[in-house]
Amino acid sequence: MPGWAVILLMFALVVIALGAVRLLGRSGERAETASARVVSKRSDTQKRSRVYQTPATVYFASFRLEDGREVELALEGADFAALKEGAEGTLTWRGKEFLRFRDED
């Protein structure tokens, strides 16, 4: 087997292993749903790495749950844009992962 094929095979195995570890890590967490209010929104621009010089924007929203707790979750840009501060609705999340927010309007 040529050297480049061995390297390609090793790379593929590492990618598969990392994906499996990430998937298994989430399997223990259950999605939670609660009434919540959007408290604040913010974005942060980060440099990705030395290879990718273009900055990446990460979006966050803070929610106050019905029991008084606050959670801050990272969101995709489209979800971030759809949220309005002060909106009340039903929040669904898993760990630190935002799943959805349904407005009560």
Secondary structure, 3 states (H helix, E strand, C coil): CCHHHHHHHHHHHHHHHHHHHHHHHHHCCCCEEEEEEEEEEEEEEEECCCCCCCEEEEEEEEEEECCCCEEEEEECHHHHHHCCCCCEEEEEEECCEEEEEEECC
